[in-house]
Amino acid sequence: MMFEFDWPWLFFLLPLPLIVWKWIPAVRKSRSAIRLPSTYGLSGSRQRMSHRWVLLLLMSLCWFMLITAVAKPQWLGEPLAVRAEGREVMLAVDLSGSMEIADMQLNGRSVDRLTMVKHVLSDFIERRKGDRLGLILFADTAYLQTPMTYDRNTVKQMLNESVLGLVGERTAIGDAIALAVKRFRDDEESNRVLVLLTDGQNTAGSLTPDQAIELAQAYDVTIYPIAVGAEEVVVDSFFGQRRVNPSRDLDVPLMQRIAKKTGGKYFRARSTEELKEIYKRLDQLEPIAGDPQQLRPRVSLFYWPLAAAFLLFIVSAMMHYRPWGRNS
């Protein structure tokens, strides 16, 4: 254990009052202007001189204590070994036209797929304390909405501000995977996890999903595809009610192939509850353990010299206004 100052260089300010007094002409010409107001008259007596020296000593000690306080004195405890754990997760969200299908239930009402994904994914982001997150949005093409960051609020805000049709109506799954790989490529310390949320099949983009899978394999990117959408809903038609599958265009074999070849896991989210369970599963996956770090408990002690400076100032003020040597 040891005692130290966080900002010791501030002690170079100790001679500042003397420098101001000696080297600024305006101050030297008006010395009475920097003195505290006094109610007693001028006197050359020995008692008056002694009183001034006491005041000077008290004010000097007050200044010293103020500098000591702002230099941040602190007591350091014994080093503690702490292993940092976190995750680096890129989220890729589908904004294609099919995400507008209102086949999901949220708080007892029907909502479209994107609204449900935003609702549940926002809670997932909020729980990612200590993790770095990024956000990719894709439709006809893919673009990076938020680079990797610890700022969860920004990621959540960018997700909530996304709208359908922003980048087209089709689905470029291959481009979304390739963009995530590109962002992970230069980060050697990352565990390189991509959570891919989509409700359809690859219908656009400059890269096929298989080409993107090869890139992900080459750079050790693990992908967890999440297929969003109900499998059966009841709709009203001219001939009465009938059951339809709104997820008939979902390419399940592709999702399973992506997960298998990249070492991830395929999830199927047919409801809000299932998606929440998927995020709980992801909480338990892909932890990344950092190197052990030595952390030392710190106890701030600035309030002791600050309190001493305050008391010295009060004593100095009382002595200055006391009518020493005043004739009765």
C-alpha positions in Angstrom: 0.0 0.0 0.0 1.2 3.5 -0.7 0.3 7.2 -0.7 0.6 9.3 -3.9 -0.7 12.4 -5.7 -2.5 11.9 -9.0 -1.5 15.4 -10.3 1.8 16.2 -8.5 2.8 18.8 -11.1 0.3 21.2 -9.6 2.8 21.8 -6.7 4.7 24.0 -9.2 1.9 26.5 -8.6 3.0 27.0 -5.0 5.1 30.2 -5.7 2.3 31.7 -7.8 1.2 34.3 -5.2 4.8 35.4 -4.7 5.3 35.8 -8.4 2.1 37.8 -8.7 3.2 40.1 -5.8 6.8 40.6 -7.1 6.5 40.8 -10.9 3.2 42.4 -11.8 3.6 46.2 -11.6 0.0 47.0 -11.2 -0.2 44.8 -8.1 3.0 46.3 -6.6 1.7 49.9 -7.1 -1.6 49.1 -5.4 -0.6 46.8 -2.6 -3.5 48.0 -0.5 -5.9 46.7 -3.2 -5.0 43.1 -2.5 -5.1 43.4 1.3 -8.2 42.3 3.1 -10.2 45.3 4.3 -9.3 46.4 7.8 -11.0 48.4 10.5 -8.0 49.3 12.4 -5.5 52.1 11.6 -2.0 51.9 10.4 0.6 51.3 13.1 4.3 50.5 13.1 4.2 48.8 16.5 5.9 45.5 17.1 2.6 43.9 17.9 1.2 44.9 14.5 4.2 43.5 12.7 3.9 40.2 14.6 0.2 40.0 13.8 1.0 40.5 10.0 3.6 37.7 10.1 1.1 35.3 11.7 -1.5 36.2 9.0 1.1 35.7 6.3 1.9 32.3 7.7 -1.7 31.2 7.9 -2.5 32.4 4.4 0.6 30.6 3.1 -0.5 27.4 4.8 -4.0 27.9 3.4 -2.6 28.2 -0.1 -0.4 25.1 0.4 -3.4 23.1 1.5 -5.5 24.2 -1.5 -2.7 23.1 -3.9 -2.5 19.8 -2.0 -6.2 19.2 -2.3 -6.3 19.9 -6.1 -3.3 17.6 -6.6 -5.6 14.7 -5.7 -3.9 12.9 -2.8 -5.0 9.3 -2.7 -4.2 6.1 -0.9 -3.5 3.0 -3.0 -4.4 -0.4 -1.7 -2.9 -3.8 -2.5 -3.0 -4.8 -6.3 -5.9 -7.2 -7.1 -5.8 -9.5 -10.1 -9.0 -9.0 -12.2 -9.7 -10.9 -15.4 -11.7 -8.7 -17.8 -14.4 -10.4 -19.9 -16.4 -9.0 -22.7 -17.7 -9.6 -26.1 -17.5 -7.9 -29.5 -20.7 -8.4 -31.4 -21.8 -7.0 -34.7 -25.6 -6.9 -35.2 -26.9 -7.1 -38.8 -30.6 -6.2 -39.2 -32.7 -6.8 -42.3 -34.6 -3.8 -43.6 -36.1 -5.4 -46.6 -39.8 -5.0 -47.5 -40.8 -8.3 -46.0 -39.9 -7.0 -42.5 -43.1 -4.9 -42.8 -45.3 -8.0 -42.4 -47.3 -7.6 -39.2 -47.3 -11.2 -38.0 -45.7 -10.7 -34.6 -47.4 -10.0 -31.2 -46.1 -7.4 -28.8 -48.0 -6.6 -25.6 -51.2 -8.1 -27.1 -51.2 -6.2 -30.4 -50.0 -7.1 -33.8 -46.8 -5.4 -35.0 -44.5 -5.8 -37.9 -41.3 -7.7 -37.7 -39.0 -4.7 -37.6 -40.9 -3.2 -34.7 -40.6 -6.4 -32.7 -36.9 -6.7 -33.5 -36.3 -3.2 -32.4 -38.1 -3.7 -29.1 -36.4 -6.9 -28.1 -33.0 -6.0 -29.5 -33.0 -2.7 -27.6 -33.2 -4.7 -24.4 -30.4 -7.0 -25.6 -28.2 -4.0 -26.3 -29.0 -2.5 -22.9 -27.7 -5.6 -21.1 -24.4 -5.6 -23.0 -22.5 -3.7 -20.3 -18.7 -4.0 -21.0 -19.2 -5.3 -24.5 -18.5 -3.6 -27.8 -21.3 -3.5 -30.3 -21.7 -2.5 -33.9 -24.7 -2.2 -36.2 -25.1 -3.1 -39.9 -28.4 -2.4 -41.7 -29.0 -4.2 -45.0 -31.6 -4.6 -47.8 -30.5 -4.1 -51.5 -27.1 -3.5 -50.1 -25.4 -3.3 -46.6 -23.9 -0.4 -44.8 -22.3 0.2 -41.5 -24.7 2.3 -39.3 -22.5 2.2 -36.1 -18.9 1.0 -35.9 -17.8 -1.0 -32.9 -18.3 1.0 -29.7 -18.9 0.7 -26.0 -21.6 3.4 -26.3 -24.7 1.2 -26.1 -27.1 4.2 -26.2 -25.8 5.3 -29.6 -26.2 1.8 -31.0 -29.8 1.6 -29.6 -30.6 5.0 -31.0 -29.3 4.2 -34.5 -31.4 1.0 -34.5 -34.6 2.7 -33.4 -34.1 5.4 -36.1 -33.9 2.8 -38.9 -36.8 2.6 -41.2 -38.0 0.2 -43.8 -37.2 0.9 -47.5 -34.1 3.0 -46.4 -31.8 1.0 -48.7 -34.3 -0.9 -50.9 -36.8 -3.7 -50.8 -34.7 -6.8 -51.4 -32.3 -8.8 -49.1 -28.5 -8.8 -49.5 -27.5 -11.3 -46.9 -24.1 -12.0 -48.6 -23.2 -8.3 -48.5 -24.1 -8.0 -44.8 -21.8 -10.9 -43.9 -19.0 -9.6 -46.1 -19.2 -6.1 -44.5 -19.1 -7.6 -41.0 -16.0 -9.6 -42.0 -14.3 -6.5 -43.3 -14.9 -4.7 -40.0 -13.6 -7.6 -38.0 -10.5 -8.2 -40.2 -8.3 -5.6 -38.7 -9.1 -6.3 -35.1 -6.9 -9.2 -33.9 -8.3 -9.1 -30.4 -11.9 -9.5 -31.3 -13.9 -12.7 -30.9 -15.6 -11.8 -34.2 -19.3 -12.6 -33.6 -22.0 -11.6 -36.0 -25.7 -11.8 -35.1 -27.7 -11.9 -38.3 -31.4 -11.1 -38.1 -33.4 -11.7 -41.3 -36.7 -13.0 -42.5 -36.1 -14.0 -46.1 -33.6 -15.3 -48.6 -30.8 -13.7 -50.5 -32.2 -11.7 -53.4 -29.7 -8.9 -53.9 -26.1 -7.9 -53.4 -22.7 -8.2 -55.1 -21.7 -11.3 -53.2 -23.5 -14.6 -52.9 -24.0 -16.0 -49.4 -21.7 -18.9 -50.1 -18.9 -16.4 -51.1 -19.5 -14.5 -47.9 -19.4 -17.7 -45.9 -16.0 -18.5 -47.3 -14.8 -15.0 -46.2 -16.2 -15.6 -42.7 -14.4 -18.9 -42.5 -11.1 -17.4 -43.7 -11.3 -14.7 -40.9 -12.8 -16.9 -38.2 -16.0 -14.9 -37.9 -18.7 -16.9 -36.0 -22.3 -16.2 -37.3 -25.5 -16.7 -35.4 -28.4 -16.4 -37.9 -31.8 -15.6 -36.5 -34.8 -16.1 -38.8 -37.6 -13.8 -37.8 -41.3 -14.4 -38.7 -44.3 -16.4 -37.7 -45.0 -19.7 -39.5 -48.8 -19.4 -39.5 -51.3 -16.6 -39.3 -55.1 -16.4 -39.9 -56.2 -13.9 -42.6 -59.6 -12.9 -43.8 -60.4 -13.4 -47.5 -63.4 -13.4 -49.8 -64.0 -17.0 -49.0 -63.6 -16.6 -45.3 -60.7 -17.1 -42.9 -57.7 -19.1 -44.0 -54.3 -20.0 -42.6 -51.2 -18.8 -44.5 -47.4 -19.1 -43.9 -45.9 -15.6 -44.0 -42.4 -17.0 -43.8 -42.7 -19.2 -46.9 -39.8 -17.3 -48.5 -37.4 -17.9 -45.6 -34.4 -19.8 -46.8 -33.9 -22.1 -43.8 -31.2 -24.3 -45.4 -29.1 -21.2 -46.1 -29.4 -20.1 -42.4 -28.4 -23.5 -41.2 -25.5 -23.7 -43.6 -24.2 -20.3 -42.5 -24.3 -21.4 -38.8 -22.8 -24.8 -39.4 -19.8 -23.6 -41.6 -18.9 -20.7 -39.3 -19.3 -22.5 -36.0 -22.4 -20.6 -34.9 -25.9 -21.7 -34.2 -29.2 -21.2 -36.1 -32.2 -19.8 -34.2 -35.8 -19.6 -35.3 -37.8 -16.7 -33.8 -41.5 -17.2 -34.5 -42.6 -14.9 -31.6 -41.4 -12.2 -29.3 -40.9 -14.8 -26.5 -38.8 -17.0 -28.7 -36.6 -14.0 -29.7 -36.1 -13.1 -26.1 -35.1 -16.6 -25.3 -32.6 -16.5 -28.1 -31.0 -13.4 -26.7 -30.7 -15.0 -23.3 -28.9 -17.9 -25.1 -26.5 -15.4 -26.8 -25.7 -13.9 -23.4 -24.1 -17.3 -22.5 -22.2 -17.6 -25.8 -19.0 -16.2 -27.0 -17.4 -14.8 -23.9 -14.0 -13.3 -24.6 -11.5 -13.3 -21.6 -9.0 -10.5 -21.6 -5.6 -10.6 -20.0 -5.5 -10.4 -16.2 -5.3 -6.9 -15.1 -3.8 -5.5 -11.9 -6.3 -3.1 -10.3 -5.5 -1.2 -7.1 -8.2 0.2 -4.9 -8.0 4.0 -4.6 -9.2 6.0 -1.7 -9.4 9.8 -2.4 -8.1 12.0 0.4 -8.5 15.5 -1.1 -11.2 16.5 1.5 -8.7 16.5 4.4 -6.4 19.3 3.0 -9.5 21.0 1.6 -11.0 21.1 5.1 -7.7 22.3 6.6 -7.5 25.1 4.0 -11.1 26.2 4.9 -10.3 26.2 8.6 -7.1 28.2 8.1 -9.0 30.7 6.0 -11.6 31.2 8.8 -8.9 31.7 11.4 -7.1 34.2 9.1 -10.2 36.1 8.5 -11.0 36.3 12.3 -7.5 37.5 13.1 -7.6 40.1 10.3 -10.8 41.7 11.4 -10.0 41.5 15.2 -9.1 45.0 16.4 -5.5 44.3 17.4 -3.8 47.2 19.0 -6.9 49.4 18.8 -6.8 52.2 21.3 -9.9 52.2 23.6 
